[in-house]
Amino acid sequence: MEPDMAQQHIILGRDRLDAEAQRDIWLSENSDFKVLRLHPPKPEPRTLLMLIGGRNVPRVSIEVEYEQSTEQGLG
């Protein structure tokens, strides 16, 4: 059996609350993953898209570090 490898997933949101809601959805859809670390929400760097894109452009990100179980295919 191969050792589990840590992976990262970036979750984007319009603001902190939206990013946290998207994180909760992602975690519920991937409940078989072992979460190693949840980073706090952090602002994304300003871009031209943010300036012209209005309020629907992601401005906050949350990084999730996780391991995917190698036993998913067994059973």
RAZI-V117059 format. One record per residue. N is the residue number from 1. RES is the residue in one letter. PSI is psi in radians with two decimals (* if undefined). BURIAL is I if it has 24 or more other ideal C-beta (glycine too) atoms within 12 Angstrom, else O. D_LAST is the distance of its C-alpha to the last C-alpha in Angstrom with 2 decimals. Layout:
# RAZI-V117059
((N;RES;PSI;BURIAL;D_LAST) (N;RES;PSI;BURIAL;D_LAST))
This chain:
# RAZI-V117059
((1;M;2.33;O;14.63) (2;E;2.58;O;16.92) (3;P;2.62;O;18.56) (4;D;2.48;O;18.10) (5;M;2.34;O;21.07) (6;A;2.39;O;23.10) (7;Q;2.87;O;23.74) (8;Q;2.57;O;26.38) (9;H;2.31;I;26.75) (10;I;2.24;O;30.21) (11;I;2.25;I;30.79) (12;L;2.59;I;34.21) (13;G;2.81;I;36.38) (14;R;-0.57;I;39.99) (15;D;-3.09;O;40.68) (16;R;-0.79;O;39.06) (17;L;-0.71;O;38.04) (18;D;-0.74;O;36.55) (19;A;-0.71;I;34.59) (20;E;-0.64;I;33.25) (21;A;-0.75;O;32.30) (22;Q;-0.65;I;30.49) (23;R;-0.80;I;28.70) (24;D;-0.69;O;27.56) (25;I;-0.82;O;26.29) (26;W;-0.75;I;24.39) (27;L;-0.68;O;22.84) (28;S;-0.58;O;21.79) (29;E;-0.33;O;20.24) (30;N;0.86;O;18.32) (31;S;-0.25;O;17.38) (32;D;-0.12;O;14.27) (33;F;2.53;I;16.91) (34;K;1.93;O;18.67) (35;V;2.18;I;22.34) (36;L;-0.67;O;24.64) (37;R;2.36;O;27.91) (38;L;2.04;O;29.49) (39;H;2.63;O;32.88) (40;P;2.76;O;35.69) (41;P;2.44;I;36.94) (42;K;2.56;O;39.46) (43;P;2.49;O;41.92) (44;E;2.66;I;41.48) (45;P;2.54;O;44.52) (46;R;2.40;O;47.09) (47;T;2.93;O;47.12) (48;L;-0.62;O;49.36) (49;L;-0.66;O;46.58) (50;M;-0.67;O;46.71) (51;L;-0.65;O;50.47) (52;I;-0.18;O;50.50) (53;G;-0.13;O;47.11) (54;G;-2.77;O;47.95) (55;R;-0.11;O;45.71) (56;N;0.08;O;42.49) (57;V;2.31;O;42.01) (58;P;2.28;I;39.46) (59;R;-0.15;I;41.48) (60;V;2.52;I;38.97) (61;S;2.66;I;35.71) (62;I;2.27;I;33.03) (63;E;2.33;I;30.91) (64;V;2.21;I;27.41) (65;E;2.29;O;25.90) (66;Y;2.90;I;22.15) (67;E;2.40;O;19.20) (68;Q;2.28;I;16.03) (69;S;2.36;O;12.91) (70;T;-0.11;O;11.63) (71;E;0.13;O;8.13) (72;Q;-0.68;O;7.74) (73;G;-0.22;O;6.61) (74;L;2.60;O;3.74) (75;G;*;O;0.00))
